[in-house]
Amino acid sequence: MYALLNFSFLTPFSLLFFTSFSFVFHLFLFCFSLSFSLLFSTFFLFSSLFHFLSTLF
């Protein structure tokens, strides 16, 4: 009975912890991918600009 009560008490907390951890992890992954794509696009833009300037001169 005590183990069942303890389990029923701990289950919502573990579920909440798991969902919040998953949410934070996905948010971190999303921010990381967004920053990586921004960095890559900026690098690509600068390299193309540099290539254009080098062909110009």
mmCIF entry with sequence, helices, sheets and N, C-alpha, C, O atoms, coordinates in Angstrom:
data_MODEL
# 
_entry.id   MODEL 
# 
_entity.id                         1 
_entity.type                       polymer 
_entity.pdbx_number_of_molecules   1 
# 
_entity_poly.entity_id                      1 
_entity_poly.type                           'polypeptide(L)' 
_entity_poly.nstd_linkage                   no 
_entity_poly.nstd_monomer                   no 
_entity_poly.pdbx_seq_one_letter_code       MYALLNFSFLTPFSLLFFTSFSFVFHLFLFCFSLSFSLLFSTFFLFSSLFHFLSTLF 
_entity_poly.pdbx_seq_one_letter_code_can   MYALLNFSFLTPFSLLFFTSFSFVFHLFLFCFSLSFSLLFSTFFLFSSLFHFLSTLF 
_entity_poly.pdbx_strand_id                 A 
# 
loop_
_entity_poly_seq.entity_id 
_entity_poly_seq.num 
_entity_poly_seq.mon_id 
_entity_poly_seq.hetero 
1 1  MET n 
1 2  TYR n 
1 3  ALA n 
1 4  LEU n 
1 5  LEU n 
1 6  ASN n 
1 7  PHE n 
1 8  SER n 
1 9  PHE n 
1 10 LEU n 
1 11 THR n 
1 12 PRO n 
1 13 PHE n 
1 14 SER n 
1 15 LEU n 
1 16 LEU n 
1 17 PHE n 
1 18 PHE n 
1 19 THR n 
1 20 SER n 
1 21 PHE n 
1 22 SER n 
1 23 PHE n 
1 24 VAL n 
1 25 PHE n 
1 26 HIS n 
1 27 LEU n 
1 28 PHE n 
1 29 LEU n 
1 30 PHE n 
1 31 CYS n 
1 32 PHE n 
1 33 SER n 
1 34 LEU n 
1 35 SER n 
1 36 PHE n 
1 37 SER n 
1 38 LEU n 
1 39 LEU n 
1 40 PHE n 
1 41 SER n 
1 42 THR n 
1 43 PHE n 
1 44 PHE n 
1 45 LEU n 
1 46 PHE n 
1 47 SER n 
1 48 SER n 
1 49 LEU n 
1 50 PHE n 
1 51 HIS n 
1 52 PHE n 
1 53 LEU n 
1 54 SER n 
1 55 THR n 
1 56 LEU n 
1 57 PHE n 
# 
_struct_asym.id          A 
_struct_asym.entity_id   1 
# 
_struct_conf.conf_type_id            HELX_P 
_struct_conf.id                      HELX_P1 
_struct_conf.pdbx_PDB_helix_id       AA1 
_struct_conf.beg_label_comp_id       TYR 
_struct_conf.beg_label_asym_id       A 
_struct_conf.beg_label_seq_id        2 
_struct_conf.pdbx_beg_PDB_ins_code   ? 
_struct_conf.end_label_comp_id       LEU 
_struct_conf.end_label_asym_id       A 
_struct_conf.end_label_seq_id        56 
_struct_conf.pdbx_end_PDB_ins_code   ? 
_struct_conf.beg_auth_comp_id        TYR 
_struct_conf.beg_auth_asym_id        A 
_struct_conf.beg_auth_seq_id         2 
_struct_conf.end_auth_comp_id        LEU 
_struct_conf.end_auth_asym_id        A 
_struct_conf.end_auth_seq_id         56 
_struct_conf.pdbx_PDB_helix_class    1 
_struct_conf.details                 ? 
_struct_conf.pdbx_PDB_helix_length   55 
# 
_struct_conf_type.id          HELX_P 
_struct_conf_type.criteria    ? 
_struct_conf_type.reference   ? 
# 
loop_
_atom_site.group_PDB 
_atom_site.id 
_atom_site.type_symbol 
_atom_site.label_atom_id 
_atom_site.label_alt_id 
_atom_site.label_comp_id 
_atom_site.label_asym_id 
_atom_site.label_entity_id 
_atom_site.label_seq_id 
_atom_site.pdbx_PDB_ins_code 
_atom_site.Cartn_x 
_atom_site.Cartn_y 
_atom_site.Cartn_z 
_atom_site.occupancy 
_atom_site.B_iso_or_equiv 
_atom_site.pdbx_formal_charge 
_atom_site.auth_seq_id 
_atom_site.auth_comp_id 
_atom_site.auth_asym_id 
_atom_site.auth_atom_id 
_atom_site.pdbx_PDB_model_num 
ATOM 1   N N  . MET A 1 1  ? 0.831  -1.197 0.000   1.00 0.00 ? 1  MET A N  1 
ATOM 2   C CA . MET A 1 1  ? 0.000  0.000  0.000   1.00 0.00 ? 1  MET A CA 1 
ATOM 3   C C  . MET A 1 1  ? 0.868  1.251  0.000   1.00 0.00 ? 1  MET A C  1 
ATOM 4   O O  . MET A 1 1  ? 0.604  2.210  -0.724  1.00 0.00 ? 1  MET A O  1 
ATOM 5   N N  . TYR A 1 2  ? 1.907  1.220  0.826   1.00 0.00 ? 2  TYR A N  1 
ATOM 6   C CA . TYR A 1 2  ? 2.799  2.388  0.912   1.00 0.00 ? 2  TYR A CA 1 
ATOM 7   C C  . TYR A 1 2  ? 3.566  2.582  -0.386  1.00 0.00 ? 2  TYR A C  1 
ATOM 8   O O  . TYR A 1 2  ? 3.773  3.706  -0.843  1.00 0.00 ? 2  TYR A O  1 
ATOM 9   N N  . ALA A 1 3  ? 3.986  1.457  -0.975  1.00 0.00 ? 3  ALA A N  1 
ATOM 10  C CA . ALA A 1 3  ? 4.737  1.533  -2.238  1.00 0.00 ? 3  ALA A CA 1 
ATOM 11  C C  . ALA A 1 3  ? 3.834  2.052  -3.351  1.00 0.00 ? 3  ALA A C  1 
ATOM 12  O O  . ALA A 1 3  ? 4.279  2.821  -4.202  1.00 0.00 ? 3  ALA A O  1 
ATOM 13  N N  . LEU A 1 4  ? 2.579  1.642  -3.350  1.00 0.00 ? 4  LEU A N  1 
ATOM 14  C CA . LEU A 1 4  ? 1.623  2.087  -4.353  1.00 0.00 ? 4  LEU A CA 1 
ATOM 15  C C  . LEU A 1 4  ? 1.358  3.579  -4.207  1.00 0.00 ? 4  LEU A C  1 
ATOM 16  O O  . LEU A 1 4  ? 1.269  4.305  -5.197  1.00 0.00 ? 4  LEU A O  1 
ATOM 17  N N  . LEU A 1 5  ? 1.231  4.030  -2.957  1.00 0.00 ? 5  LEU A N  1 
ATOM 18  C CA . LEU A 1 5  ? 0.998  5.451  -2.684  1.00 0.00 ? 5  LEU A CA 1 
ATOM 19  C C  . LEU A 1 5  ? 2.216  6.273  -3.092  1.00 0.00 ? 5  LEU A C  1 
ATOM 20  O O  . LEU A 1 5  ? 2.090  7.356  -3.664  1.00 0.00 ? 5  LEU A O  1 
ATOM 21  N N  . ASN A 1 6  ? 3.393  5.740  -2.786  1.00 0.00 ? 6  ASN A N  1 
ATOM 22  C CA . ASN A 1 6  ? 4.634  6.413  -3.141  1.00 0.00 ? 6  ASN A CA 1 
ATOM 23  C C  . ASN A 1 6  ? 4.782  6.489  -4.653  1.00 0.00 ? 6  ASN A C  1 
ATOM 24  O O  . ASN A 1 6  ? 5.221  7.509  -5.184  1.00 0.00 ? 6  ASN A O  1 
ATOM 25  N N  . PHE A 1 7  ? 4.421  5.421  -5.347  1.00 0.00 ? 7  PHE A N  1 
ATOM 26  C CA . PHE A 1 7  ? 4.513  5.375  -6.796  1.00 0.00 ? 7  PHE A CA 1 
ATOM 27  C C  . PHE A 1 7  ? 3.526  6.355  -7.437  1.00 0.00 ? 7  PHE A C  1 
ATOM 28  O O  . PHE A 1 7  ? 3.868  7.055  -8.389  1.00 0.00 ? 7  PHE A O  1 
ATOM 29  N N  . SER A 1 8  ? 2.306  6.397  -6.910  1.00 0.00 ? 8  SER A N  1 
ATOM 30  C CA . SER A 1 8  ? 1.300  7.301  -7.467  1.00 0.00 ? 8  SER A CA 1 
ATOM 31  C C  . SER A 1 8  ? 1.647  8.748  -7.155  1.00 0.00 ? 8  SER A C  1 
ATOM 32  O O  . SER A 1 8  ? 1.252  9.654  -7.888  1.00 0.00 ? 8  SER A O  1 
ATOM 33  N N  . PHE A 1 9  ? 2.379  8.969  -6.075  1.00 0.00 ? 9  PHE A N  1 
ATOM 34  C CA . PHE A 1 9  ? 2.800  10.329 -5.746  1.00 0.00 ? 9  PHE A CA 1 
ATOM 35  C C  . PHE A 1 9  ? 3.962  10.780 -6.631  1.00 0.00 ? 9  PHE A C  1 
ATOM 36  O O  . PHE A 1 9  ? 4.049  11.946 -7.016  1.00 0.00 ? 9  PHE A O  1 
ATOM 37  N N  . LEU A 1 10 ? 4.857  9.830  -6.949  1.00 0.00 ? 10 LEU A N  1 
ATOM 38  C CA . LEU A 1 10 ? 6.041  10.173 -7.719  1.00 0.00 ? 10 LEU A CA 1 
ATOM 39  C C  . LEU A 1 10 ? 5.812  10.229 -9.223  1.00 0.00 ? 10 LEU A C  1 
ATOM 40  O O  . LEU A 1 10 ? 6.565  10.892 -9.936  1.00 0.00 ? 10 LEU A O  1 
ATOM 41  N N  . THR A 1 11 ? 4.796  9.551  -9.710  1.00 0.00 ? 11 THR A N  1 
ATOM 42  C CA . THR A 1 11 ? 4.575  9.475  -11.154 1.00 0.00 ? 11 THR A CA 1 
ATOM 43  C C  . THR A 1 11 ? 4.316  10.833 -11.812 1.00 0.00 ? 11 THR A C  1 
ATOM 44  O O  . THR A 1 11 ? 4.936  11.116 -12.837 1.00 0.00 ? 11 THR A O  1 
ATOM 45  N N  . PRO A 1 12 ? 3.426  11.695 -11.276 1.00 0.00 ? 12 PRO A N  1 
ATOM 46  C CA . PRO A 1 12 ? 3.233  12.987 -11.947 1.00 0.00 ? 12 PRO A CA 1 
ATOM 47  C C  . PRO A 1 12 ? 4.487  13.853 -11.942 1.00 0.00 ? 12 PRO A C  1 
ATOM 48  O O  . PRO A 1 12 ? 4.759  14.579 -12.899 1.00 0.00 ? 12 PRO A O  1 
ATOM 49  N N  . PHE A 1 13 ? 5.237  13.768 -10.865 1.00 0.00 ? 13 PHE A N  1 
ATOM 50  C CA . PHE A 1 13 ? 6.458  14.562 -10.783 1.00 0.00 ? 13 PHE A CA 1 
ATOM 51  C C  . PHE A 1 13 ? 7.502  14.089 -11.789 1.00 0.00 ? 13 PHE A C  1 
ATOM 52  O O  . PHE A 1 13 ? 8.181  14.897 -12.423 1.00 0.00 ? 13 PHE A O  1 
ATOM 53  N N  . SER A 1 14 ? 7.619  12.781 -11.925 1.00 0.00 ? 14 SER A N  1 
ATOM 54  C CA . SER A 1 14 ? 8.588  12.239 -12.889 1.00 0.00 ? 14 SER A CA 1 
ATOM 55  C C  . SER A 1 14 ? 8.135  12.540 -14.314 1.00 0.00 ? 14 SER A C  1 
ATOM 56  O O  . SER A 1 14 ? 8.951  12.819 -15.192 1.00 0.00 ? 14 SER A O  1 
ATOM 57  N N  . LEU A 1 15 ? 6.818  12.477 -14.532 1.00 0.00 ? 15 LEU A N  1 
ATOM 58  C CA . LEU A 1 15 ? 6.279  12.801 -15.852 1.00 0.00 ? 15 LEU A CA 1 
ATOM 59  C C  . LEU A 1 15 ? 6.506  14.272 -16.180 1.00 0.00 ? 15 LEU A C  1 
ATOM 60  O O  . LEU A 1 15 ? 6.881  14.615 -17.301 1.00 0.00 ? 15 LEU A O  1 
ATOM 61  N N  . LEU A 1 16 ? 6.281  15.127 -15.205 1.00 0.00 ? 16 LEU A N  1 
ATOM 62  C CA . LEU A 1 16 ? 6.497  16.556 -15.393 1.00 0.00 ? 16 LEU A CA 1 
ATOM 63  C C  . LEU A 1 16 ? 7.969  16.857 -15.623 1.00 0.00 ? 16 LEU A C  1 
ATOM 64  O O  . LEU A 1 16 ? 8.320  17.677 -16.471 1.00 0.00 ? 16 LEU A O  1 
ATOM 65  N N  . PHE A 1 17 ? 8.825  16.186 -14.861 1.00 0.00 ? 17 PHE A N  1 
ATOM 66  C CA . PHE A 1 17 ? 10.262 16.369 -15.022 1.00 0.00 ? 17 PHE A CA 1 
ATOM 67  C C  . PHE A 1 17 ? 10.721 15.907 -16.394 1.00 0.00 ? 17 PHE A C  1 
ATOM 68  O O  . PHE A 1 17 ? 11.540 16.561 -17.041 1.00 0.00 ? 17 PHE A O  1 
ATOM 69  N N  . PHE A 1 18 ? 10.182 14.766 -16.834 1.00 0.00 ? 18 PHE A N  1 
ATOM 70  C CA . PHE A 1 18 ? 10.555 14.217 -18.137 1.00 0.00 ? 18 PHE A CA 1 
ATOM 71  C C  . PHE A 1 18 ? 10.090 15.127 -19.269 1.00 0.00 ? 18 PHE A C  1 
ATOM 72  O O  . PHE A 1 18 ? 10.834 15.350 -20.224 1.00 0.00 ? 18 PHE A O  1 
ATOM 73  N N  . THR A 1 19 ? 8.870  15.654 -19.177 1.00 0.00 ? 19 THR A N  1 
ATOM 74  C CA . THR A 1 19 ? 8.341  16.528 -20.230 1.00 0.00 ? 19 THR A CA 1 
ATOM 75  C C  . THR A 1 19 ? 9.084  17.856 -20.258 1.00 0.00 ? 19 THR A C  1 
ATOM 76  O O  . THR A 1 19 ? 9.359  18.389 -21.333 1.00 0.00 ? 19 THR A O  1 
ATOM 77  N N  . SER A 1 20 ? 9.409  18.393 -19.091 1.00 0.00 ? 20 SER A N  1 
ATOM 78  C CA . SER A 1 20 ? 10.141 19.658 -19.050 1.00 0.00 ? 20 SER A CA 1 
ATOM 79  C C  . SER A 1 20 ? 11.567 19.470 -19.570 1.00 0.00 ? 20 SER A C  1 
ATOM 80  O O  . SER A 1 20 ? 12.101 20.334 -20.266 1.00 0.00 ? 20 SER A O  1 
ATOM 81  N N  . PHE A 1 21 ? 12.174 18.342 -19.229 1.00 0.00 ? 21 PHE A N  1 
ATOM 82  C CA . PHE A 1 21 ? 13.519 18.045 -19.719 1.00 0.00 ? 21 PHE A CA 1 
ATOM 83  C C  . PHE A 1 21 ? 13.513 17.876 -21.235 1.00 0.00 ? 21 PHE A C  1 
ATOM 84  O O  . PHE A 1 21 ? 14.413 18.353 -21.925 1.00 0.00 ? 21 PHE A O  1 
ATOM 85  N N  . SER A 1 22 ? 12.488 17.192 -21.746 1.00 0.00 ? 22 SER A N  1 
ATOM 86  C CA . SER A 1 22 ? 12.362 16.988 -23.188 1.00 0.00 ? 22 SER A CA 1 
ATOM 87  C C  . SER A 1 22 ? 12.132 18.319 -23.892 1.00 0.00 ? 22 SER A C  1 
ATOM 88  O O  . SER A 1 22 ? 12.686 18.566 -24.964 1.00 0.00 ? 22 SER A O  1 
ATOM 89  N N  . PHE A 1 23 ? 11.309 19.179 -23.284 1.00 0.00 ? 23 PHE A N  1 
ATOM 90  C CA . PHE A 1 23 ? 11.029 20.492 -23.866 1.00 0.00 ? 23 PHE A CA 1 
ATOM 91  C C  . PHE A 1 23 ? 12.284 21.354 -23.917 1.00 0.00 ? 23 PHE A C  1 
ATOM 92  O O  . PHE A 1 23 ? 12.556 22.006 -24.926 1.00 0.00 ? 23 PHE A O  1 
ATOM 93  N N  . VAL A 1 24 ? 13.040 21.356 -22.838 1.00 0.00 ? 24 VAL A N  1 
ATOM 94  C CA . VAL A 1 24 ? 14.281 22.131 -22.777 1.00 0.00 ? 24 VAL A CA 1 
ATOM 95  C C  . VAL A 1 24 ? 15.307 21.590 -23.774 1.00 0.00 ? 24 VAL A C  1 
ATOM 96  O O  . VAL A 1 24 ? 16.011 22.351 -24.437 1.00 0.00 ? 24 VAL A O  1 
ATOM 97  N N  . PHE A 1 25 ? 15.376 20.268 -23.865 1.00 0.00 ? 25 PHE A N  1 
ATOM 98  C CA . PHE A 1 25 ? 16.306 19.645 -24.796 1.00 0.00 ? 25 PHE A CA 1 
ATOM 99  C C  . PHE A 1 25 ? 15.960 19.988 -26.245 1.00 0.00 ? 25 PHE A C  1 
ATOM 100 O O  . PHE A 1 25 ? 16.844 20.299 -27.044 1.00 0.00 ? 25 PHE A O  1 
ATOM 101 N N  . HIS A 1 26 ? 14.667 19.929 -26.577 1.00 0.00 ? 26 HIS A N  1 
ATOM 102 C CA . HIS A 1 26 ? 14.253 20.264 -27.936 1.00 0.00 ? 26 HIS A CA 1 
ATOM 103 C C  . HIS A 1 26 ? 14.437 21.739 -28.233 1.00 0.00 ? 26 HIS A C  1 
ATOM 104 O O  . HIS A 1 26 ? 14.769 22.115 -29.357 1.00 0.00 ? 26 HIS A O  1 
ATOM 105 N N  . LEU A 1 27 ? 14.222 22.576 -27.227 1.00 0.00 ? 27 LEU A N  1 
ATOM 106 C CA . LEU A 1 27 ? 14.435 24.014 -27.396 1.00 0.00 ? 27 LEU A CA 1 
ATOM 107 C C  . LEU A 1 27 ? 15.912 24.316 -27.634 1.00 0.00 ? 27 LEU A C  1 
ATOM 108 O O  . LEU A 1 27 ? 16.264 25.134 -28.483 1.00 0.00 ? 27 LEU A O  1 
ATOM 109 N N  . PHE A 1 28 ? 16.771 23.639 -26.869 1.00 0.00 ? 28 PHE A N  1 
ATOM 110 C CA . PHE A 1 28 ? 18.211 23.808 -27.032 1.00 0.00 ? 28 PHE A CA 1 
ATOM 111 C C  . PHE A 1 28 ? 18.665 23.329 -28.409 1.00 0.00 ? 28 PHE A C  1 
ATOM 112 O O  . PHE A 1 28 ? 19.501 23.962 -29.055 1.00 0.00 ? 28 PHE A O  1 
ATOM 113 N N  . LEU A 1 29 ? 18.102 22.200 -28.849 1.00 0.00 ? 29 LEU A N  1 
ATOM 114 C CA . LEU A 1 29 ? 18.433 21.658 -30.163 1.00 0.00 ? 29 LEU A CA 1 
ATOM 115 C C  . LEU A 1 29 ? 17.974 22.599 -31.263 1.00 0.00 ? 29 LEU A C  1 
ATOM 116 O O  . LEU A 1 29 ? 18.684 22.807 -32.247 1.00 0.00 ? 29 LEU A O  1 
ATOM 117 N N  . PHE A 1 30 ? 16.773 23.174 -31.095 1.00 0.00 ? 30 PHE A N  1 
ATOM 118 C CA . PHE A 1 30 ? 16.237 24.107 -32.078 1.00 0.00 ? 30 PHE A CA 1 
ATOM 119 C C  . PHE A 1 30 ? 17.090 25.373 -32.150 1.00 0.00 ? 30 PHE A C  1 
ATOM 120 O O  . PHE A 1 30 ? 17.391 25.852 -33.244 1.00 0.00 ? 30 PHE A O  1 
ATOM 121 N N  . CYS A 1 31 ? 17.479 25.912 -31.010 1.00 0.00 ? 31 CYS A N  1 
ATOM 122 C CA . CYS A 1 31 ? 18.317 27.116 -30.979 1.00 0.00 ? 31 CYS A CA 1 
ATOM 123 C C  . CYS A 1 31 ? 19.693 26.841 -31.581 1.00 0.00 ? 31 CYS A C  1 
ATOM 124 O O  . CYS A 1 31 ? 20.253 27.675 -32.292 1.00 0.00 ? 31 CYS A O  1 
ATOM 125 N N  . PHE A 1 32 ? 20.219 25.672 -31.287 1.00 0.00 ? 32 PHE A N  1 
ATOM 126 C CA . PHE A 1 32 ? 21.527 25.298 -31.816 1.00 0.00 ? 32 PHE A CA 1 
ATOM 127 C C  . PHE A 1 32 ? 21.487 25.177 -33.334 1.00 0.00 ? 32 PHE A C  1 
ATOM 128 O O  . PHE A 1 32 ? 22.384 25.660 -34.024 1.00 0.00 ? 32 PHE A O  1 
ATOM 129 N N  . SER A 1 33 ? 20.448 24.534 -33.851 1.00 0.00 ? 33 SER A N  1 
ATOM 130 C CA . SER A 1 33 ? 20.332 24.380 -35.304 1.00 0.00 ? 33 SER A CA 1 
ATOM 131 C C  . SER A 1 33 ? 20.077 25.717 -35.979 1.00 0.00 ? 33 SER A C  1 
ATOM 132 O O  . SER A 1 33 ? 20.575 25.972 -37.076 1.00 0.00 ? 33 SER A O  1 
ATOM 133 N N  . LEU A 1 34 ? 19.297 26.575 -35.318 1.00 0.00 ? 34 LEU A N  1 
ATOM 134 C CA . LEU A 1 34 ? 19.017 27.894 -35.879 1.00 0.00 ? 34 LEU A CA 1 
ATOM 135 C C  . LEU A 1 34 ? 20.279 28.740 -35.938 1.00 0.00 ? 34 LEU A C  1 
ATOM 136 O O  . LEU A 1 34 ? 20.547 29.390 -36.948 1.00 0.00 ? 34 LEU A O  1 
ATOM 137 N N  . SER A 1 35 ? 21.046 28.733 -34.870 1.00 0.00 ? 35 SER A N  1 
ATOM 138 C CA . SER A 1 35 ? 22.286 29.511 -34.851 1.00 0.00 ? 35 SER A CA 1 
ATOM 139 C C  . SER A 1 35 ? 23.304 28.942 -35.841 1.00 0.00 ? 35 SER A C  1 
ATOM 140 O O  . SER A 1 35 ? 24.050 29.689 -36.475 1.00 0.00 ? 35 SER A O  1 
ATOM 141 N N  . PHE A 1 36 ? 23.327 27.630 -35.965 1.00 0.00 ? 36 PHE A N  1 
ATOM 142 C CA . PHE A 1 36 ? 24.242 27.003 -36.918 1.00 0.00 ? 36 PHE A CA 1 
ATOM 143 C C  . PHE A 1 36 ? 23.874 27.365 -38.350 1.00 0.00 ? 36 PHE A C  1 
ATOM 144 O O  . PHE A 1 36 ? 24.750 27.640 -39.170 1.00 0.00 ? 36 PHE A O  1 
ATOM 145 N N  . SER A 1 37 ? 22.578 27.366 -38.650 1.00 0.00 ? 37 SER A N  1 
ATOM 146 C CA . SER A 1 37 ? 22.144 27.727 -40.008 1.00 0.00 ? 37 SER A CA 1 
ATOM 147 C C  . SER A 1 37 ? 22.388 29.198 -40.283 1.00 0.00 ? 37 SER A C  1 
ATOM 148 O O  . SER A 1 37 ? 22.740 29.570 -41.402 1.00 0.00 ? 37 SER A O  1 
ATOM 149 N N  . LEU A 1 38 ? 22.205 30.044 -39.268 1.00 0.00 ? 38 LEU A N  1 
ATOM 150 C CA . LEU A 1 38 ? 22.486 31.468 -39.433 1.00 0.00 ? 38 LEU A CA 1 
ATOM 151 C C  . LEU A 1 38 ? 23.968 31.707 -39.683 1.00 0.00 ? 38 LEU A C  1 
ATOM 152 O O  . LEU A 1 38 ? 24.349 32.510 -40.535 1.00 0.00 ? 38 LEU A O  1 
ATOM 153 N N  . LEU A 1 39 ? 24.784 31.006 -38.934 1.00 0.00 ? 39 LEU A N  1 
ATOM 154 C CA . LEU A 1 39 ? 26.230 31.128 -39.100 1.00 0.00 ? 39 LEU A CA 1 
ATOM 155 C C  . LEU A 1 39 ? 26.661 30.648 -40.483 1.00 0.00 ? 39 LEU A C  1 
ATOM 156 O O  . LEU A 1 39 ? 27.486 31.278 -41.144 1.00 0.00 ? 39 LEU A O  1 
ATOM 157 N N  . PHE A 1 40 ? 26.093 29.534 -40.903 1.00 0.00 ? 40 PHE A N  1 
ATOM 158 C CA . PHE A 1 40 ? 26.430 28.972 -42.203 1.00 0.00 ? 40 PHE A CA 1 
ATOM 159 C C  . PHE A 1 40 ? 25.979 29.897 -43.335 1.00 0.00 ? 40 PHE A C  1 
ATOM 160 O O  . PHE A 1 40 ? 26.709 30.085 -44.308 1.00 0.00 ? 40 PHE A O  1 
ATOM 161 N N  . SER A 1 41 ? 24.784 30.475 -43.213 1.00 0.00 ? 41 SER A N  1 
ATOM 162 C CA . SER A 1 41 ? 24.282 31.385 -44.254 1.00 0.00 ? 41 SER A CA 1 
ATOM 163 C C  . SER A 1 41 ? 25.107 32.662 -44.302 1.00 0.00 ? 41 SER A C  1 
ATOM 164 O O  . SER A 1 41 ? 25.370 33.201 -45.376 1.00 0.00 ? 41 SER A O  1 
ATOM 165 N N  . THR A 1 42 ? 25.520 33.148 -43.115 1.00 0.00 ? 42 THR A N  1 
ATOM 166 C CA . THR A 1 42 ? 26.353 34.353 -43.080 1.00 0.00 ? 42 THR A CA 1 
ATOM 167 C C  . THR A 1 42 ? 27.719 34.080 -43.710 1.00 0.00 ? 42 THR A C  1 
ATOM 168 O O  . THR A 1 42 ? 28.253 34.907 -44.449 1.00 0.00 ? 42 THR A O  1 
ATOM 169 N N  . PHE A 1 43 ? 28.266 32.917 -43.407 1.00 0.00 ? 43 PHE A N  1 
ATOM 170 C CA . PHE A 1 43 ? 29.541 32.533 -43.991 1.00 0.00 ? 43 PHE A CA 1 
ATOM 171 C C  . PHE A 1 43 ? 29.434 32.392 -45.507 1.00 0.00 ? 43 PHE A C  1 
ATOM 172 O O  . PHE A 1 43 ? 30.322 32.821 -46.245 1.00 0.00 ? 43 PHE A O  1 
ATOM 173 N N  . PHE A 1 44 ? 28.335 31.784 -45.963 1.00 0.00 ? 44 PHE A N  1 
ATOM 174 C CA . PHE A 1 44 ? 28.111 31.611 -47.392 1.00 0.00 ? 44 PHE A CA 1 
ATOM 175 C C  . PHE A 1 44 ? 27.937 32.966 -48.078 1.00 0.00 ? 44 PHE A C  1 
ATOM 176 O O  . PHE A 1 44 ? 28.443 33.173 -49.181 1.00 0.00 ? 44 PHE A O  1 
ATOM 177 N N  . LEU A 1 45 ? 27.230 33.877 -47.437 1.00 0.00 ? 45 LEU A N  1 
ATOM 178 C CA . LEU A 1 45 ? 27.011 35.216 -47.983 1.00 0.00 ? 45 LEU A CA 1 
ATOM 179 C C  . LEU A 1 45 ? 28.325 35.976 -48.097 1.00 0.00 ? 45 LEU A C  1 
ATOM 180 O O  . LEU A 1 45 ? 28.601 36.612 -49.114 1.00 0.00 ? 45 LEU A O  1 
ATOM 181 N N  . PHE A 1 46 ? 29.132 35.903 -47.043 1.00 0.00 ? 46 PHE A N  1 
ATOM 182 C CA . PHE A 1 46 ? 30.416 36.597 -47.067 1.00 0.00 ? 46 PHE A CA 1 
ATOM 183 C C  . PHE A 1 46 ? 31.377 36.000 -48.089 1.00 0.00 ? 46 PHE A C  1 
ATOM 184 O O  . PHE A 1 46 ? 32.132 36.722 -48.740 1.00 0.00 ? 46 PHE A O  1 
ATOM 185 N N  . SER A 1 47 ? 31.344 34.689 -48.223 1.00 0.00 ? 47 SER A N  1 
ATOM 186 C CA . SER A 1 47 ? 32.228 34.050 -49.210 1.00 0.00 ? 47 SER A CA 1 
ATOM 187 C C  . SER A 1 47 ? 31.796 34.386 -50.631 1.00 0.00 ? 47 SER A C  1 
ATOM 188 O O  . SER A 1 47 ? 32.636 34.604 -51.504 1.00 0.00 ? 47 SER A O  1 
ATOM 189 N N  . SER A 1 48 ? 30.494 34.429 -50.863 1.00 0.00 ? 48 SER A N  1 
ATOM 190 C CA . SER A 1 48 ? 30.021 34.802 -52.202 1.00 0.00 ? 48 SER A CA 1 
ATOM 191 C C  . SER A 1 48 ? 30.307 36.271 -52.498 1.00 0.00 ? 48 SER A C  1 
ATOM 192 O O  . SER A 1 48 ? 30.629 36.635 -53.629 1.00 0.00 ? 48 SER A O  1 
ATOM 193 N N  . LEU A 1 49 ? 30.186 37.107 -51.474 1.00 0.00 ? 49 LEU A N  1 
ATOM 194 C CA . LEU A 1 49 ? 30.499 38.525 -51.636 1.00 0.00 ? 49 LEU A CA 1 
ATOM 195 C C  . LEU A 1 49 ? 31.986 38.725 -51.918 1.00 0.00 ? 49 LEU A C  1 
ATOM 196 O O  . LEU A 1 49 ? 32.377 39.539 -52.754 1.00 0.00 ? 49 LEU A O  1 
ATOM 197 N N  . PHE A 1 50 ? 32.792 37.966 -51.202 1.00 0.00 ? 50 PHE A N  1 
ATOM 198 C CA . PHE A 1 50 ? 34.235 38.036 -51.408 1.00 0.00 ? 50 PHE A CA 1 
ATOM 199 C C  . PHE A 1 50 ? 34.607 37.537 -52.809 1.00 0.00 ? 50 PHE A C  1 
ATOM 200 O O  . PHE A 1 50 ? 35.485 38.096 -53.468 1.00 0.00 ? 50 PHE A O  1 
ATOM 201 N N  . HIS A 1 51 ? 33.936 36.498 -53.241 1.00 0.00 ? 51 HIS A N  1 
ATOM 202 C CA . HIS A 1 51 ? 34.170 35.966 -54.590 1.00 0.00 ? 51 HIS A CA 1 
ATOM 203 C C  . HIS A 1 51 ? 33.748 36.989 -55.649 1.00 0.00 ? 51 HIS A C  1 
ATOM 204 O O  . HIS A 1 51 ? 34.431 37.172 -56.657 1.00 0.00 ? 51 HIS A O  1 
ATOM 205 N N  . PHE A 1 52 ? 32.632 37.640 -55.408 1.00 0.00 ? 52 PHE A N  1 
ATOM 206 C CA . PHE A 1 52 ? 32.142 38.661 -56.344 1.00 0.00 ? 52 PHE A CA 1 
ATOM 207 C C  . PHE A 1 52 ? 33.106 39.845 -56.405 1.00 0.00 ? 52 PHE A C  1 
ATOM 208 O O  . PHE A 1 52 ? 33.373 40.374 -57.484 1.00 0.00 ? 52 PHE A O  1 
ATOM 209 N N  . LEU A 1 53 ? 33.623 40.258 -55.263 1.00 0.00 ? 53 LEU A N  1 
ATOM 210 C CA . LEU A 1 53 ? 34.569 41.366 -55.226 1.00 0.00 ? 53 LEU A CA 1 
ATOM 211 C C  . LEU A 1 53 ? 35.903 40.997 -55.868 1.00 0.00 ? 53 LEU A C  1 
ATOM 212 O O  . LEU A 1 53 ? 36.543 41.821 -56.521 1.00 0.00 ? 53 LEU A O  1 
ATOM 213 N N  . SER A 1 54 ? 36.304 39.759 -55.672 1.00 0.00 ? 54 SER A N  1 
ATOM 214 C CA . SER A 1 54 ? 37.562 39.322 -56.272 1.00 0.00 ? 54 SER A CA 1 
ATOM 215 C C  . SER A 1 54 ? 37.437 39.212 -57.795 1.00 0.00 ? 54 SER A C  1 
ATOM 216 O O  . SER A 1 54 ? 38.408 39.452 -58.513 1.00 0.00 ? 54 SER A O  1 
ATOM 217 N N  . THR A 1 55 ? 36.252 38.851 -58.289 1.00 0.00 ? 55 THR A N  1 
ATOM 218 C CA . THR A 1 55 ? 36.059 38.822 -59.743 1.00 0.00 ? 55 THR A CA 1 
ATOM 219 C C  . THR A 1 55 ? 35.923 40.238 -60.296 1.00 0.00 ? 55 THR A C  1 
ATOM 220 O O  . THR A 1 55 ? 36.258 40.501 -61.451 1.00 0.00 ? 55 THR A O  1 
ATOM 221 N N  . LEU A 1 56 ? 35.432 41.138 -59.463 1.00 0.00 ? 56 LEU A N  1 
ATOM 222 C CA . LEU A 1 56 ? 35.243 42.517 -59.904 1.00 0.00 ? 56 LEU A CA 1 
ATOM 223 C C  . LEU A 1 56 ? 36.591 43.203 -60.112 1.00 0.00 ? 56 LEU A C  1 
ATOM 224 O O  . LEU A 1 56 ? 36.812 43.887 -61.111 1.00 0.00 ? 56 LEU A O  1 
ATOM 225 N N  . PHE A 1 57 ? 37.484 43.004 -59.147 1.00 0.00 ? 57 PHE A N  1 
ATOM 226 C CA . PHE A 1 57 ? 38.795 43.669 -59.239 1.00 0.00 ? 57 PHE A CA 1 
ATOM 227 C C  . PHE A 1 57 ? 39.802 42.791 -59.978 1.00 0.00 ? 57 PHE A C  1 
ATOM 228 O O  . PHE A 1 57 ? 40.955 43.186 -60.150 1.00 0.00 ? 57 PHE A O  1 
# 
